[in-house]
Amino acid sequence: MTDWSTCTLNIGGVDIPTFKCLEVVFTRILTISISLAVLALFVMLTIGGFKFLTSGGDQKAAASAQQTMTYAIIGIVLFAVAFIIFKLIESFTGVNITTFTIPQ
């Protein structure tokens, strides 16, 4: 659910939010935070590559750049592993834990 119109009650011509609107808020916060994290990891990977290319043979600079790229790749792998774990839990238990819903 990502639509505000389905979570409000119209009372006297005024739309009043209900607890179902927390689904929309949570979904949007999660989407934005995941997008920003992926963007940050991509920027880290790009900066590490740029630092590596411009190290000019300096061993310290090359090691720092390699460490930055390593951390970015570890972050990407952790995102993938977390997603796989969530999907495995979903397939074994049948509970959809990737979608936040409030029962009626």
Phi and psi restraints in degrees (value plus and minus 20) as a CYANA .aco file:
   2 THR   PHI    -152.5  -112.5
   2 THR   PSI       4.1    44.1
   3 ASP   PHI    -137.2   -97.2
   3 ASP   PSI     108.5   148.5
   4 TRP   PHI     -90.6   -50.6
   4 TRP   PSI     -47.0    -7.0
   5 SER   PHI     -89.7   -49.7
   5 SER   PSI     -42.2    -2.2
   6 THR   PHI    -110.4   -70.4
   6 THR   PSI     -24.8    15.2
   7 CYS   PHI    -130.2   -90.2
   7 CYS   PSI     -16.7    23.3
   8 THR   PHI    -129.0   -89.0
   8 THR   PSI     134.1   174.1
   9 LEU   PHI    -126.9   -86.9
   9 LEU   PSI     115.9   155.9
  10 ASN   PHI    -116.9   -76.9
  10 ASN   PSI      87.7   127.7
  11 ILE   PHI    -141.2  -101.2
  11 ILE   PSI      93.9   133.9
  12 GLY   PHI      44.9    84.9
  12 GLY   PSI      11.8    51.8
  13 GLY   PHI      62.1   102.1
  13 GLY   PSI     -15.0    25.0
  14 VAL   PHI    -135.3   -95.3
  14 VAL   PSI     109.6   149.6
  15 ASP   PHI    -101.5   -61.5
  15 ASP   PSI     100.5   140.5
  16 ILE   PHI    -131.4   -91.4
  16 ILE   PSI     105.9   145.9
  17 PRO   PHI     -89.9   -49.9
  17 PRO   PSI     128.6   168.6
  18 THR   PHI    -136.7   -96.7
  18 THR   PSI    -198.4  -158.4
  19 PHE   PHI     -85.5   -45.5
  19 PHE   PSI     -41.3    -1.3
  20 LYS   PHI     -84.2   -44.2
  20 LYS   PSI     -40.9    -0.9
  21 CYS   PHI     -89.2   -49.2
  21 CYS   PSI     -38.3     1.7
  22 LEU   PHI     -83.9   -43.9
  22 LEU   PSI     -48.2    -8.2
  23 GLU   PHI     -81.6   -41.6
  23 GLU   PSI     -64.7   -24.7
  24 VAL   PHI     -86.4   -46.4
  24 VAL   PSI     -64.5   -24.5
  25 VAL   PHI     -82.2   -42.2
  25 VAL   PSI     -67.6   -27.6
  26 PHE   PHI     -82.3   -42.3
  26 PHE   PSI     -63.4   -23.4
  27 THR   PHI     -81.1   -41.1
  27 THR   PSI     -63.8   -23.8
  28 ARG   PHI     -90.1   -50.1
  28 ARG   PSI     -59.4   -19.4
  29 ILE   PHI     -82.6   -42.6
  29 ILE   PSI     -64.5   -24.5
  30 LEU   PHI     -83.4   -43.4
  30 LEU   PSI     -62.8   -22.8
  31 THR   PHI     -83.1   -43.1
  31 THR   PSI     -65.0   -25.0
  32 ILE   PHI     -86.1   -46.1
  32 ILE   PSI     -62.7   -22.7
  33 SER   PHI     -87.6   -47.6
  33 SER   PSI     -58.8   -18.8
  34 ILE   PHI     -85.9   -45.9
  34 ILE   PSI     -61.5   -21.5
  35 SER   PHI     -82.0   -42.0
  35 SER   PSI     -63.9   -23.9
  36 LEU   PHI     -86.4   -46.4
  36 LEU   PSI     -57.1   -17.1
  37 ALA   PHI     -86.4   -46.4
  37 ALA   PSI     -62.6   -22.6
  38 VAL   PHI     -85.1   -45.1
  38 VAL   PSI     -60.4   -20.4
  39 LEU   PHI     -83.0   -43.0
  39 LEU   PSI     -62.5   -22.5
  40 ALA   PHI     -83.3   -43.3
  40 ALA   PSI     -60.7   -20.7
  41 LEU   PHI     -85.5   -45.5
  41 LEU   PSI     -59.0   -19.0
  42 PHE   PHI     -84.7   -44.7
  42 PHE   PSI     -62.1   -22.1
  43 VAL   PHI     -84.2   -44.2
  43 VAL   PSI     -62.0   -22.0
  44 MET   PHI     -79.6   -39.6
  44 MET   PSI     -62.9   -22.9
  45 LEU   PHI     -84.3   -44.3
  45 LEU   PSI     -61.3   -21.3
  46 THR   PHI     -86.4   -46.4
  46 THR   PSI     -64.1   -24.1
  47 ILE   PHI     -84.6   -44.6
  47 ILE   PSI     -61.3   -21.3
  48 GLY   PHI     -81.6   -41.6
  48 GLY   PSI     -61.1   -21.1
  49 GLY   PHI     -85.2   -45.2
  49 GLY   PSI     -60.4   -20.4
  50 PHE   PHI     -86.3   -46.3
  50 PHE   PSI     -62.1   -22.1
  51 LYS   PHI     -83.0   -43.0
  51 LYS   PSI     -57.4   -17.4
  52 PHE   PHI     -87.4   -47.4
  52 PHE   PSI     -61.6   -21.6
  53 LEU   PHI     -87.8   -47.8
  53 LEU   PSI     -51.8   -11.8
  54 THR   PHI    -118.7   -78.7
  54 THR   PSI      -8.2    31.8
  55 SER   PHI     -89.1   -49.1
  55 SER   PSI     -45.8    -5.8
  56 GLY   PHI      43.2    83.2
  56 GLY   PSI      12.4    52.4
  57 GLY   PHI      67.5   107.5
  57 GLY   PSI     -25.1    14.9
  58 ASP   PHI     -91.6   -51.6
  58 ASP   PSI     100.9   140.9
  59 GLN   PHI     -86.1   -46.1
  59 GLN   PSI     -57.8   -17.8
  60 LYS   PHI     -85.4   -45.4
  60 LYS   PSI     -64.1   -24.1
  61 ALA   PHI     -86.6   -46.6
  61 ALA   PSI     -59.5   -19.5
  62 ALA   PHI     -86.4   -46.4
  62 ALA   PSI     -59.1   -19.1
  63 ALA   PHI     -87.2   -47.2
  63 ALA   PSI     -58.7   -18.7
  64 SER   PHI     -84.8   -44.8
  64 SER   PSI     -62.5   -22.5
  65 ALA   PHI     -85.6   -45.6
  65 ALA   PSI     -60.8   -20.8
  66 GLN   PHI     -85.2   -45.2
  66 GLN   PSI     -57.6   -17.6
  67 GLN   PHI     -86.0   -46.0
  67 GLN   PSI     -60.3   -20.3
  68 THR   PHI     -82.4   -42.4
  68 THR   PSI     -65.2   -25.2
  69 MET   PHI     -86.7   -46.7
  69 MET   PSI     -56.2   -16.2
  70 THR   PHI     -83.0   -43.0
  70 THR   PSI     -64.7   -24.7
  71 TYR   PHI     -84.0   -44.0
  71 TYR   PSI     -57.7   -17.7
  72 ALA   PHI     -85.4   -45.4
  72 ALA   PSI     -62.8   -22.8
  73 ILE   PHI     -87.3   -47.3
  73 ILE   PSI     -57.8   -17.8
  74 ILE   PHI     -82.3   -42.3
  74 ILE   PSI     -60.9   -20.9
  75 GLY   PHI     -82.3   -42.3
  75 GLY   PSI     -62.4   -22.4
  76 ILE   PHI     -84.2   -44.2
  76 ILE   PSI     -62.2   -22.2
  77 VAL   PHI     -84.6   -44.6
  77 VAL   PSI     -60.2   -20.2
  78 LEU   PHI     -83.2   -43.2
  78 LEU   PSI     -59.2   -19.2
  79 PHE   PHI     -80.8   -40.8
  79 PHE   PSI     -65.3   -25.3
  80 ALA   PHI     -85.2   -45.2
  80 ALA   PSI     -61.8   -21.8
  81 VAL   PHI     -85.3   -45.3
  81 VAL   PSI     -61.2   -21.2
  82 ALA   PHI     -81.7   -41.7
  82 ALA   PSI     -62.6   -22.6
  83 PHE   PHI     -83.6   -43.6
  83 PHE   PSI     -62.2   -22.2
  84 ILE   PHI     -84.6   -44.6
  84 ILE   PSI     -60.1   -20.1
  85 ILE   PHI     -83.2   -43.2
  85 ILE   PSI     -63.6   -23.6
  86 PHE   PHI     -81.0   -41.0
  86 PHE   PSI     -61.7   -21.7
  87 LYS   PHI     -89.1   -49.1
  87 LYS   PSI     -55.6   -15.6
  88 LEU   PHI     -85.4   -45.4
  88 LEU   PSI     -63.8   -23.8
  89 ILE   PHI     -80.3   -40.3
  89 ILE   PSI     -62.4   -22.4
  90 GLU   PHI     -82.9   -42.9
  90 GLU   PSI     -60.7   -20.7
  91 SER   PHI     -93.6   -53.6
  91 SER   PSI     -54.1   -14.1
  92 PHE   PHI     -98.1   -58.1
  92 PHE   PSI     -58.8   -18.8
  93 THR   PHI    -117.3   -77.3
  93 THR   PSI     -42.7    -2.7
  94 GLY   PHI      62.1   102.1
  94 GLY   PSI     -18.2    21.8
  95 VAL   PHI    -113.9   -73.9
  95 VAL   PSI     105.9   145.9
  96 ASN   PHI    -102.5   -62.5
  96 ASN   PSI      77.0   117.0
  97 ILE   PHI    -111.0   -71.0
  97 ILE   PSI     -23.6    16.4
  98 THR   PHI    -111.4   -71.4
  98 THR   PSI     -25.2    14.8
  99 THR   PHI    -141.3  -101.3
  99 THR   PSI     104.1   144.1
 100 PHE   PHI    -109.2   -69.2
 100 PHE   PSI      98.4   138.4
 101 THR   PHI    -153.7  -113.7
 101 THR   PSI     123.6   163.6
 102 ILE   PHI    -125.0   -85.0
 102 ILE   PSI     103.1   143.1
 103 PRO   PHI     -86.0   -46.0
 103 PRO   PSI     131.0   171.0
